[in-house]
Amino acid sequence: ENELFFDVERDRYQLMRVGWQELKRVYYTIMHFDIKDGKIWIQQNMTDVDMGQELVDMGVSKQDIILGLHPPYKRPYTGYGVA
């Protein structure tokens, strides 16, 4: 099953896969976003969709998108924000 988690008080949002596949437990985060200081932090993206570009296509400035899934020293080279 896919499960959505919305914590609107802390601005944290996740899509997780939870359940069983035969005898194997399935439990992992597919997507995780946080909003901190007005910036959208992409913390996890296990899809083939470029979520940063999707946000830009929706009108979000690249400087307001932080690729939290990359270490801080790499962020200046991503073309997105560096908070």
PyMOL Python script that loads the backbone (N, CA, C, O; Angstrom):
from pymol import cmd

cmd.read_pdbstr("""\
ATOM      1  N   GLU A   1       0.831  -1.188   0.000  1.00  0.00           N
ATOM      2  CA  GLU A   1       0.000   0.000   0.000  1.00  0.00           C
ATOM      3  C   GLU A   1       0.866   1.238   0.000  1.00  0.00           C
ATOM      4  O   GLU A   1       1.956   1.246   0.571  1.00  0.00           O
ATOM      5  N   ASN A   2       0.385   2.271  -0.633  1.00  0.00           N
ATOM      6  CA  ASN A   2       1.014   3.584  -0.544  1.00  0.00           C
ATOM      7  C   ASN A   2       0.278   4.374   0.528  1.00  0.00           C
ATOM      8  O   ASN A   2      -0.952   4.376   0.575  1.00  0.00           O
ATOM      9  N   GLU A   3       1.036   5.041   1.385  1.00  0.00           N
ATOM     10  CA  GLU A   3       0.442   5.833   2.457  1.00  0.00           C
ATOM     11  C   GLU A   3       0.994   7.247   2.394  1.00  0.00           C
ATOM     12  O   GLU A   3       2.196   7.449   2.221  1.00  0.00           O
ATOM     13  N   LEU A   4       0.103   8.224   2.538  1.00  0.00           N
ATOM     14  CA  LEU A   4       0.486   9.634   2.564  1.00  0.00           C
ATOM     15  C   LEU A   4       0.473  10.127   3.998  1.00  0.00           C
ATOM     16  O   LEU A   4      -0.445   9.831   4.762  1.00  0.00           O
ATOM     17  N   PHE A   5       1.495  10.879   4.353  1.00  0.00           N
ATOM     18  CA  PHE A   5       1.575  11.484   5.676  1.00  0.00           C
ATOM     19  C   PHE A   5       1.729  12.987   5.501  1.00  0.00           C
ATOM     20  O   PHE A   5       2.646  13.458   4.828  1.00  0.00           O
ATOM     21  N   PHE A   6       0.816  13.733   6.117  1.00  0.00           N
ATOM     22  CA  PHE A   6       0.835  15.192   6.040  1.00  0.00           C
ATOM     23  C   PHE A   6       0.890  15.743   7.455  1.00  0.00           C
ATOM     24  O   PHE A   6      -0.050  15.558   8.227  1.00  0.00           O
ATOM     25  N   ASP A   7       1.967  16.410   7.801  1.00  0.00           N
ATOM     26  CA  ASP A   7       2.099  17.097   9.079  1.00  0.00           C
ATOM     27  C   ASP A   7       2.089  18.585   8.767  1.00  0.00           C
ATOM     28  O   ASP A   7       3.140  19.198   8.577  1.00  0.00           O
ATOM     29  N   VAL A   8       0.890  19.160   8.717  1.00  0.00           N
ATOM     30  CA  VAL A   8       0.760  20.558   8.306  1.00  0.00           C
ATOM     31  C   VAL A   8       1.238  21.524   9.388  1.00  0.00           C
ATOM     32  O   VAL A   8       1.537  22.679   9.084  1.00  0.00           O
ATOM     33  N   GLU A   9       1.317  21.084  10.628  1.00  0.00           N
ATOM     34  CA  GLU A   9       1.843  21.945  11.696  1.00  0.00           C
ATOM     35  C   GLU A   9       3.346  22.149  11.539  1.00  0.00           C
ATOM     36  O   GLU A   9       3.855  23.239  11.800  1.00  0.00           O
ATOM     37  N   ARG A  10       4.051  21.120  11.120  1.00  0.00           N
ATOM     38  CA  ARG A  10       5.508  21.180  10.975  1.00  0.00           C
ATOM     39  C   ARG A  10       5.943  21.225   9.506  1.00  0.00           C
ATOM     40  O   ARG A  10       7.138  21.244   9.213  1.00  0.00           O
ATOM     41  N   ASP A  11       4.972  21.241   8.580  1.00  0.00           N
ATOM     42  CA  ASP A  11       5.240  21.275   7.134  1.00  0.00           C
ATOM     43  C   ASP A  11       6.149  20.136   6.690  1.00  0.00           C
ATOM     44  O   ASP A  11       7.198  20.360   6.086  1.00  0.00           O
ATOM     45  N   ARG A  12       5.731  18.912   6.997  1.00  0.00           N
ATOM     46  CA  ARG A  12       6.447  17.709   6.570  1.00  0.00           C
ATOM     47  C   ARG A  12       5.462  16.803   5.842  1.00  0.00           C
ATOM     48  O   ARG A  12       4.340  16.586   6.302  1.00  0.00           O
ATOM     49  N   TYR A  13       5.899  16.276   4.694  1.00  0.00           N
ATOM     50  CA  TYR A  13       5.011  15.502   3.839  1.00  0.00           C
ATOM     51  C   TYR A  13       5.762  14.299   3.289  1.00  0.00           C
ATOM     52  O   TYR A  13       6.880  14.426   2.791  1.00  0.00           O
ATOM     53  N   GLN A  14       5.131  13.123   3.385  1.00  0.00           N
ATOM     54  CA  GLN A  14       5.781  11.897   2.924  1.00  0.00           C
ATOM     55  C   GLN A  14       4.803  10.990   2.203  1.00  0.00           C
ATOM     56  O   GLN A  14       3.613  10.939   2.513  1.00  0.00           O
ATOM     57  N   LEU A  15       5.349  10.277   1.231  1.00  0.00           N
ATOM     58  CA  LEU A  15       4.650   9.175   0.587  1.00  0.00           C
ATOM     59  C   LEU A  15       5.481   7.935   0.877  1.00  0.00           C
ATOM     60  O   LEU A  15       6.661   7.873   0.532  1.00  0.00           O
ATOM     61  N   MET A  16       4.854   6.945   1.515  1.00  0.00           N
ATOM     62  CA  MET A  16       5.571   5.728   1.882  1.00  0.00           C
ATOM     63  C   MET A  16       4.886   4.510   1.290  1.00  0.00           C
ATOM     64  O   MET A  16       3.688   4.524   1.007  1.00  0.00           O
ATOM     65  N   ARG A  17       5.654   3.480   1.114  1.00  0.00           N
ATOM     66  CA  ARG A  17       5.125   2.182   0.719  1.00  0.00           C
ATOM     67  C   ARG A  17       5.240   1.278   1.937  1.00  0.00           C
ATOM     68  O   ARG A  17       6.318   1.120   2.511  1.00  0.00           O
ATOM     69  N   VAL A  18       4.109   0.684   2.326  1.00  0.00           N
ATOM     70  CA  VAL A  18       4.043  -0.118   3.544  1.00  0.00           C
ATOM     71  C   VAL A  18       3.231  -1.376   3.263  1.00  0.00           C
ATOM     72  O   VAL A  18       2.178  -1.312   2.629  1.00  0.00           O
ATOM     73  N   GLY A  19       3.717  -2.512   3.732  1.00  0.00           N
ATOM     74  CA  GLY A  19       2.947  -3.747   3.584  1.00  0.00           C
ATOM     75  C   GLY A  19       3.849  -4.955   3.467  1.00  0.00           C
ATOM     76  O   GLY A  19       4.948  -5.000   4.020  1.00  0.00           O
ATOM     77  N   TRP A  20       3.355  -5.924   2.736  1.00  0.00           N
ATOM     78  CA  TRP A  20       4.073  -7.188   2.553  1.00  0.00           C
ATOM     79  C   TRP A  20       4.081  -7.564   1.089  1.00  0.00           C
ATOM     80  O   TRP A  20       3.095  -7.359   0.381  1.00  0.00           O
ATOM     81  N   GLN A  21       5.188  -8.113   0.637  1.00  0.00           N
ATOM     82  CA  GLN A  21       5.284  -8.703  -0.694  1.00  0.00           C
ATOM     83  C   GLN A  21       5.724 -10.145  -0.470  1.00  0.00           C
ATOM     84  O   GLN A  21       6.899 -10.446  -0.260  1.00  0.00           O
ATOM     85  N   GLU A  22       4.727 -11.015  -0.524  1.00  0.00           N
ATOM     86  CA  GLU A  22       4.901 -12.418  -0.144  1.00  0.00           C
ATOM     87  C   GLU A  22       5.390 -12.460   1.305  1.00  0.00           C
ATOM     88  O   GLU A  22       4.662 -12.009   2.190  1.00  0.00           O
ATOM     89  N   LEU A  23       6.573 -12.973   1.587  1.00  0.00           N
ATOM     90  CA  LEU A  23       7.065 -13.055   2.963  1.00  0.00           C
ATOM     91  C   LEU A  23       8.004 -11.911   3.332  1.00  0.00           C
ATOM     92  O   LEU A  23       8.564 -11.898   4.428  1.00  0.00           O
ATOM     93  N   LYS A  24       8.177 -10.955   2.428  1.00  0.00           N
ATOM     94  CA  LYS A  24       9.097  -9.848   2.661  1.00  0.00           C
ATOM     95  C   LYS A  24       8.347  -8.593   3.093  1.00  0.00           C
ATOM     96  O   LYS A  24       7.383  -8.185   2.445  1.00  0.00           O
ATOM     97  N   ARG A  25       8.791  -7.985   4.188  1.00  0.00           N
ATOM     98  CA  ARG A  25       8.211  -6.740   4.686  1.00  0.00           C
ATOM     99  C   ARG A  25       8.640  -5.592   3.778  1.00  0.00           C
ATOM    100  O   ARG A  25       9.813  -5.472   3.427  1.00  0.00           O
ATOM    101  N   VAL A  26       7.688  -4.761   3.408  1.00  0.00           N
ATOM    102  CA  VAL A  26       7.935  -3.581   2.588  1.00  0.00           C
ATOM    103  C   VAL A  26       7.655  -2.359   3.460  1.00  0.00           C
ATOM    104  O   VAL A  26       6.546  -2.194   3.968  1.00  0.00           O
ATOM    105  N   TYR A  27       8.652  -1.512   3.627  1.00  0.00           N
ATOM    106  CA  TYR A  27       8.490  -0.316   4.456  1.00  0.00           C
ATOM    107  C   TYR A  27       9.579   0.684   4.067  1.00  0.00           C
ATOM    108  O   TYR A  27      10.711   0.598   4.545  1.00  0.00           O
ATOM    109  N   TYR A  28       9.230   1.630   3.198  1.00  0.00           N
ATOM    110  CA  TYR A  28      10.220   2.628   2.819  1.00  0.00           C
ATOM    111  C   TYR A  28       9.547   3.901   2.326  1.00  0.00           C
ATOM    112  O   TYR A  28       8.386   3.913   1.918  1.00  0.00           O
ATOM    113  N   THR A  29      10.325   4.959   2.384  1.00  0.00           N
ATOM    114  CA  THR A  29       9.855   6.271   1.955  1.00  0.00           C
ATOM    115  C   THR A  29      10.117   6.444   0.461  1.00  0.00           C
ATOM    116  O   THR A  29      11.240   6.273  -0.012  1.00  0.00           O
ATOM    117  N   ILE A  30       9.063   6.783  -0.266  1.00  0.00           N
ATOM    118  CA  ILE A  30       9.179   7.053  -1.697  1.00  0.00           C
ATOM    119  C   ILE A  30       9.538   8.523  -1.915  1.00  0.00           C
ATOM    120  O   ILE A  30      10.462   8.841  -2.664  1.00  0.00           O
ATOM    121  N   MET A  31       8.795   9.415  -1.252  1.00  0.00           N
ATOM    122  CA  MET A  31       9.043  10.854  -1.350  1.00  0.00           C
ATOM    123  C   MET A  31       8.920  11.479   0.026  1.00  0.00           C
ATOM    124  O   MET A  31       8.099  11.065   0.844  1.00  0.00           O
ATOM    125  N   HIS A  32       9.744  12.476   0.268  1.00  0.00           N
ATOM    126  CA  HIS A  32       9.689  13.220   1.523  1.00  0.00           C
ATOM    127  C   HIS A  32      10.045  14.669   1.221  1.00  0.00           C
ATOM    128  O   HIS A  32      11.108  14.960   0.674  1.00  0.00           O
ATOM    129  N   PHE A  33       9.141  15.570   1.584  1.00  0.00           N
ATOM    130  CA  PHE A  33       9.333  17.007   1.412  1.00  0.00           C
ATOM    131  C   PHE A  33       9.134  17.702   2.743  1.00  0.00           C
ATOM    132  O   PHE A  33       8.264  17.314   3.523  1.00  0.00           O
ATOM    133  N   ASP A  34       9.926  18.720   3.009  1.00  0.00           N
ATOM    134  CA  ASP A  34       9.725  19.608   4.145  1.00  0.00           C
ATOM    135  C   ASP A  34       9.661  21.028   3.613  1.00  0.00           C
ATOM    136  O   ASP A  34      10.230  21.335   2.565  1.00  0.00           O
ATOM    137  N   ILE A  35       8.967  21.889   4.338  1.00  0.00           N
ATOM    138  CA  ILE A  35       9.008  23.317   4.042  1.00  0.00           C
ATOM    139  C   ILE A  35       9.647  23.981   5.250  1.00  0.00           C
ATOM    140  O   ILE A  35       9.116  23.929   6.360  1.00  0.00           O
ATOM    141  N   LYS A  36      10.807  24.614   5.014  1.00  0.00           N
ATOM    142  CA  LYS A  36      11.558  25.280   6.076  1.00  0.00           C
ATOM    143  C   LYS A  36      11.885  26.692   5.615  1.00  0.00           C
ATOM    144  O   LYS A  36      12.459  26.890   4.544  1.00  0.00           O
ATOM    145  N   ASP A  37      11.518  27.660   6.427  1.00  0.00           N
ATOM    146  CA  ASP A  37      11.815  29.065   6.113  1.00  0.00           C
ATOM    147  C   ASP A  37      11.369  29.446   4.706  1.00  0.00           C
ATOM    148  O   ASP A  37      12.060  30.185   4.006  1.00  0.00           O
ATOM    149  N   GLY A  38      10.206  28.933   4.297  1.00  0.00           N
ATOM    150  CA  GLY A  38       9.641  29.278   3.001  1.00  0.00           C
ATOM    151  C   GLY A  38      10.258  28.559   1.820  1.00  0.00           C
ATOM    152  O   GLY A  38       9.915  28.845   0.673  1.00  0.00           O
ATOM    153  N   LYS A  39      11.160  27.633   2.081  1.00  0.00           N
ATOM    154  CA  LYS A  39      11.803  26.882   0.998  1.00  0.00           C
ATOM    155  C   LYS A  39      11.348  25.425   1.039  1.00  0.00           C
ATOM    156  O   LYS A  39      11.126  24.864   2.112  1.00  0.00           O
ATOM    157  N   ILE A  40      11.212  24.826  -0.125  1.00  0.00           N
ATOM    158  CA  ILE A  40      10.803  23.428  -0.228  1.00  0.00           C
ATOM    159  C   ILE A  40      12.050  22.560  -0.255  1.00  0.00           C
ATOM    160  O   ILE A  40      12.879  22.671  -1.158  1.00  0.00           O
ATOM    161  N   TRP A  41      12.173  21.699   0.739  1.00  0.00           N
ATOM    162  CA  TRP A  41      13.302  20.786   0.844  1.00  0.00           C
ATOM    163  C   TRP A  41      12.874  19.421   0.324  1.00  0.00           C
ATOM    164  O   TRP A  41      11.960  18.803   0.870  1.00  0.00           O
ATOM    165  N   ILE A  42      13.526  18.955  -0.721  1.00  0.00           N
ATOM    166  CA  ILE A  42      13.296  17.598  -1.211  1.00  0.00           C
ATOM    167  C   ILE A  42      14.272  16.702  -0.455  1.00  0.00           C
ATOM    168  O   ILE A  42      15.476  16.710  -0.710  1.00  0.00           O
ATOM    169  N   GLN A  43      13.722  15.929   0.485  1.00  0.00           N
ATOM    170  CA  GLN A  43      14.549  15.099   1.358  1.00  0.00           C
ATOM    171  C   GLN A  43      14.762  13.690   0.790  1.00  0.00           C
ATOM    172  O   GLN A  43      15.782  13.052   1.048  1.00  0.00           O
ATOM    173  N   GLN A  44      13.787  13.222   0.018  1.00  0.00           N
ATOM    174  CA  GLN A  44      13.875  11.876  -0.566  1.00  0.00           C
ATOM    175  C   GLN A  44      13.028  11.853  -1.828  1.00  0.00           C
ATOM    176  O   GLN A  44      11.930  12.409  -1.861  1.00  0.00           O
ATOM    177  N   ASN A  45      13.547  11.206  -2.867  1.00  0.00           N
ATOM    178  CA  ASN A  45      12.774  11.006  -4.088  1.00  0.00           C
ATOM    179  C   ASN A  45      13.239   9.703  -4.725  1.00  0.00           C
ATOM    180  O   ASN A  45      14.275   9.661  -5.388  1.00  0.00           O
ATOM    181  N   MET A  46      12.481   8.664  -4.524  1.00  0.00           N
ATOM    182  CA  MET A  46      12.831   7.344  -5.056  1.00  0.00           C
ATOM    183  C   MET A  46      12.047   7.038  -6.326  1.00  0.00           C
ATOM    184  O   MET A  46      11.801   5.875  -6.645  1.00  0.00           O
ATOM    185  N   THR A  47      11.654   8.092  -7.053  1.00  0.00           N
ATOM    186  CA  THR A  47      10.927   7.917  -8.309  1.00  0.00           C
ATOM    187  C   THR A  47      11.841   8.303  -9.464  1.00  0.00           C
ATOM    188  O   THR A  47      12.957   8.776  -9.250  1.00  0.00           O
ATOM    189  N   ASP A  48      11.372   8.105 -10.664  1.00  0.00           N
ATOM    190  CA  ASP A  48      12.133   8.539 -11.838  1.00  0.00           C
ATOM    191  C   ASP A  48      11.702   9.929 -12.297  1.00  0.00           C
ATOM    192  O   ASP A  48      12.102  10.379 -13.370  1.00  0.00           O
ATOM    193  N   VAL A  49      10.894  10.608 -11.496  1.00  0.00           N
ATOM    194  CA  VAL A  49      10.410  11.950 -11.813  1.00  0.00           C
ATOM    195  C   VAL A  49      11.365  12.974 -11.194  1.00  0.00           C
ATOM    196  O   VAL A  49      11.738  12.851 -10.027  1.00  0.00           O
ATOM    197  N   ASP A  50      11.755  13.971 -11.966  1.00  0.00           N
ATOM    198  CA  ASP A  50      12.586  15.062 -11.465  1.00  0.00           C
ATOM    199  C   ASP A  50      11.673  16.031 -10.710  1.00  0.00           C
ATOM    200  O   ASP A  50      11.085  16.936 -11.303  1.00  0.00           O
ATOM    201  N   MET A  51      11.563  15.826  -9.394  1.00  0.00           N
ATOM    202  CA  MET A  51      10.623  16.617  -8.597  1.00  0.00           C
ATOM    203  C   MET A  51      11.013  18.094  -8.559  1.00  0.00           C
ATOM    204  O   MET A  51      10.140  18.961  -8.510  1.00  0.00           O
ATOM    205  N   GLY A  52      12.297  18.387  -8.582  1.00  0.00           N
ATOM    206  CA  GLY A  52      12.720  19.787  -8.644  1.00  0.00           C
ATOM    207  C   GLY A  52      12.187  20.462  -9.884  1.00  0.00           C
ATOM    208  O   GLY A  52      11.655  21.570  -9.808  1.00  0.00           O
ATOM    209  N   GLN A  53      12.321  19.810 -11.031  1.00  0.00           N
ATOM    210  CA  GLN A  53      11.822  20.381 -12.281  1.00  0.00           C
ATOM    211  C   GLN A  53      10.302  20.466 -12.271  1.00  0.00           C
ATOM    212  O   GLN A  53       9.732  21.423 -12.794  1.00  0.00           O
ATOM    213  N   GLU A  54       9.646  19.484 -11.686  1.00  0.00           N
ATOM    214  CA  GLU A  54       8.178  19.536 -11.584  1.00  0.00           C
ATOM    215  C   GLU A  54       7.752  20.778 -10.790  1.00  0.00           C
ATOM    216  O   GLU A  54       6.799  21.458 -11.169  1.00  0.00           O
ATOM    217  N   LEU A  55       8.450  21.072  -9.699  1.00  0.00           N
ATOM    218  CA  LEU A  55       8.130  22.265  -8.906  1.00  0.00           C
ATOM    219  C   LEU A  55       8.399  23.536  -9.695  1.00  0.00           C
ATOM    220  O   LEU A  55       7.606  24.476  -9.638  1.00  0.00           O
ATOM    221  N   VAL A  56       9.499  23.581 -10.428  1.00  0.00           N
ATOM    222  CA  VAL A  56       9.807  24.743 -11.271  1.00  0.00           C
ATOM    223  C   VAL A  56       8.711  24.929 -12.312  1.00  0.00           C
ATOM    224  O   VAL A  56       8.274  26.052 -12.562  1.00  0.00           O
ATOM    225  N   ASP A  57       8.268  23.835 -12.918  1.00  0.00           N
ATOM    226  CA  ASP A  57       7.190  23.908 -13.917  1.00  0.00           C
ATOM    227  C   ASP A  57       5.891  24.423 -13.321  1.00  0.00           C
ATOM    228  O   ASP A  57       5.049  24.965 -14.037  1.00  0.00           O
ATOM    229  N   MET A  58       5.719  24.255 -12.001  1.00  0.00           N
ATOM    230  CA  MET A  58       4.521  24.768 -11.320  1.00  0.00           C
ATOM    231  C   MET A  58       4.697  26.203 -10.844  1.00  0.00           C
ATOM    232  O   MET A  58       3.796  26.774 -10.230  1.00  0.00           O
ATOM    233  N   GLY A  59       5.875  26.792 -11.133  1.00  0.00           N
ATOM    234  CA  GLY A  59       6.084  28.199 -10.800  1.00  0.00           C
ATOM    235  C   GLY A  59       6.951  28.461  -9.577  1.00  0.00           C
ATOM    236  O   GLY A  59       7.106  29.616  -9.179  1.00  0.00           O
ATOM    237  N   VAL A  60       7.518  27.431  -8.972  1.00  0.00           N
ATOM    238  CA  VAL A  60       8.395  27.621  -7.818  1.00  0.00           C
ATOM    239  C   VAL A  60       9.780  28.010  -8.314  1.00  0.00           C
ATOM    240  O   VAL A  60      10.317  27.381  -9.225  1.00  0.00           O
ATOM    241  N   SER A  61      10.351  29.035  -7.723  1.00  0.00           N
ATOM    242  CA  SER A  61      11.697  29.479  -8.081  1.00  0.00           C
ATOM    243  C   SER A  61      12.722  28.413  -7.702  1.00  0.00           C
ATOM    244  O   SER A  61      12.602  27.775  -6.657  1.00  0.00           O
ATOM    245  N   LYS A  62      13.728  28.223  -8.553  1.00  0.00           N
ATOM    246  CA  LYS A  62      14.791  27.246  -8.247  1.00  0.00           C
ATOM    247  C   LYS A  62      15.476  27.569  -6.928  1.00  0.00           C
ATOM    248  O   LYS A  62      15.912  26.661  -6.221  1.00  0.00           O
ATOM    249  N   GLN A  63      15.576  28.844  -6.589  1.00  0.00           N
ATOM    250  CA  GLN A  63      16.225  29.238  -5.339  1.00  0.00           C
ATOM    251  C   GLN A  63      15.393  28.868  -4.108  1.00  0.00           C
ATOM    252  O   GLN A  63      15.908  28.854  -2.990  1.00  0.00           O
ATOM    253  N   ASP A  64      14.107  28.570  -4.315  1.00  0.00           N
ATOM    254  CA  ASP A  64      13.230  28.165  -3.216  1.00  0.00           C
ATOM    255  C   ASP A  64      13.119  26.653  -3.084  1.00  0.00           C
ATOM    256  O   ASP A  64      12.308  26.150  -2.306  1.00  0.00           O
ATOM    257  N   ILE A  65      13.935  25.930  -3.843  1.00  0.00           N
ATOM    258  CA  ILE A  65      13.959  24.466  -3.789  1.00  0.00           C
ATOM    259  C   ILE A  65      15.344  24.050  -3.305  1.00  0.00           C
ATOM    260  O   ILE A  65      16.359  24.423  -3.894  1.00  0.00           O
ATOM    261  N   ILE A  66      15.374  23.278  -2.235  1.00  0.00           N
ATOM    262  CA  ILE A  66      16.637  22.795  -1.677  1.00  0.00           C
ATOM    263  C   ILE A  66      16.670  21.279  -1.836  1.00  0.00           C
ATOM    264  O   ILE A  66      15.739  20.585  -1.428  1.00  0.00           O
ATOM    265  N   LEU A  67      17.730  20.780  -2.422  1.00  0.00           N
ATOM    266  CA  LEU A  67      17.884  19.329  -2.573  1.00  0.00           C
ATOM    267  C   LEU A  67      18.561  18.780  -1.316  1.00  0.00           C
ATOM    268  O   LEU A  67      19.766  18.530  -1.295  1.00  0.00           O
ATOM    269  N   GLY A  68      17.753  18.601  -0.275  1.00  0.00           N
ATOM    270  CA  GLY A  68      18.258  18.103   0.995  1.00  0.00           C
ATOM    271  C   GLY A  68      18.796  16.691   0.902  1.00  0.00           C
ATOM    272  O   GLY A  68      19.506  16.241   1.801  1.00  0.00           O
ATOM    273  N   LEU A  69      18.472  15.983  -0.170  1.00  0.00           N
ATOM    274  CA  LEU A  69      18.978  14.635  -0.358  1.00  0.00           C
ATOM    275  C   LEU A  69      20.429  14.631  -0.802  1.00  0.00           C
ATOM    276  O   LEU A  69      21.061  13.577  -0.857  1.00  0.00           O
ATOM    277  N   HIS A  70      20.965  15.816  -1.122  1.00  0.00           N
ATOM    278  CA  HIS A  70      22.393  15.950  -1.450  1.00  0.00           C
ATOM    279  C   HIS A  70      23.116  16.569  -0.253  1.00  0.00           C
ATOM    280  O   HIS A  70      22.529  17.375   0.468  1.00  0.00           O
ATOM    281  N   PRO A  71      24.373  16.207  -0.034  1.00  0.00           N
ATOM    282  CA  PRO A  71      25.126  16.828   1.057  1.00  0.00           C
ATOM    283  C   PRO A  71      25.322  18.325   0.799  1.00  0.00           C
ATOM    284  O   PRO A  71      25.352  18.758  -0.353  1.00  0.00           O
ATOM    285  N   PRO A  72      25.456  19.113   1.870  1.00  0.00           N
ATOM    286  CA  PRO A  72      25.566  20.571   1.704  1.00  0.00           C
ATOM    287  C   PRO A  72      26.658  21.017   0.740  1.00  0.00           C
ATOM    288  O   PRO A  72      26.465  22.009   0.037  1.00  0.00           O
ATOM    289  N   TYR A  73      27.785  20.337   0.677  1.00  0.00           N
ATOM    290  CA  TYR A  73      28.869  20.785  -0.200  1.00  0.00           C
ATOM    291  C   TYR A  73      28.520  20.610  -1.681  1.00  0.00           C
ATOM    292  O   TYR A  73      29.139  21.252  -2.529  1.00  0.00           O
ATOM    293  N   LYS A  74      27.546  19.759  -2.012  1.00  0.00           N
ATOM    294  CA  LYS A  74      27.150  19.561  -3.414  1.00  0.00           C
ATOM    295  C   LYS A  74      26.045  20.513  -3.854  1.00  0.00           C
ATOM    296  O   LYS A  74      25.882  20.755  -5.050  1.00  0.00           O
ATOM    297  N   ARG A  75      25.297  21.048  -2.925  1.00  0.00           N
ATOM    298  CA  ARG A  75      24.119  21.857  -3.271  1.00  0.00           C
ATOM    299  C   ARG A  75      24.419  23.067  -4.141  1.00  0.00           C
ATOM    300  O   ARG A  75      23.596  23.392  -4.996  1.00  0.00           O
ATOM    301  N   PRO A  76      25.559  23.763  -3.975  1.00  0.00           N
ATOM    302  CA  PRO A  76      25.819  24.914  -4.858  1.00  0.00           C
ATOM    303  C   PRO A  76      25.937  24.539  -6.339  1.00  0.00           C
ATOM    304  O   PRO A  76      25.825  25.406  -7.206  1.00  0.00           O
ATOM    305  N   TYR A  77      26.159  23.273  -6.627  1.00  0.00           N
ATOM    306  CA  TYR A  77      26.354  22.821  -8.011  1.00  0.00           C
ATOM    307  C   TYR A  77      25.094  22.236  -8.638  1.00  0.00           C
ATOM    308  O   TYR A  77      25.119  21.800  -9.789  1.00  0.00           O
ATOM    309  N   THR A  78      23.988  22.225  -7.887  1.00  0.00           N
ATOM    310  CA  THR A  78      22.765  21.591  -8.377  1.00  0.00           C
ATOM    311  C   THR A  78      21.899  22.507  -9.241  1.00  0.00           C
ATOM    312  O   THR A  78      21.041  22.029  -9.983  1.00  0.00           O
ATOM    313  N   GLY A  79      22.118  23.821  -9.149  1.00  0.00           N
ATOM    314  CA  GLY A  79      21.256  24.754  -9.856  1.00  0.00           C
ATOM    315  C   GLY A  79      20.040  25.145  -9.043  1.00  0.00           C
ATOM    316  O   GLY A  79      19.213  25.936  -9.497  1.00  0.00           O
ATOM    317  N   TYR A  80      19.927  24.598  -7.846  1.00  0.00           N
ATOM    318  CA  TYR A  80      18.820  24.930  -6.937  1.00  0.00           C
ATOM    319  C   TYR A  80      19.369  25.705  -5.746  1.00  0.00           C
ATOM    320  O   TYR A  80      20.549  26.053  -5.716  1.00  0.00           O
ATOM    321  N   GLY A  81      18.510  25.974  -4.765  1.00  0.00           N
ATOM    322  CA  GLY A  81      18.895  26.744  -3.586  1.00  0.00           C
ATOM    323  C   GLY A  81      19.956  26.024  -2.753  1.00  0.00           C
ATOM    324  O   GLY A  81      20.178  24.822  -2.900  1.00  0.00           O
ATOM    325  N   VAL A  82      20.603  26.792  -1.875  1.00  0.00           N
ATOM    326  CA  VAL A  82      21.702  26.244  -1.081  1.00  0.00           C
ATOM    327  C   VAL A  82      21.532  26.454   0.414  1.00  0.00           C
ATOM    328  O   VAL A  82      22.515  26.353   1.149  1.00  0.00           O
ATOM    329  N   ALA A  83      20.362  26.734   0.883  1.00  0.00           N
ATOM    330  CA  ALA A  83      20.133  27.070   2.302  1.00  0.00           C
ATOM    331  C   ALA A  83      20.889  26.186   3.256  1.00  0.00           C
ATOM    332  O   ALA A  83      20.787  26.359   4.470  1.00  0.00           O
TER     333      ALA A  83
END
""", "prot")
cmd.dss("prot")
cmd.show_as("cartoon", "prot")
cmd.util.cbc("prot")
cmd.orient("prot")
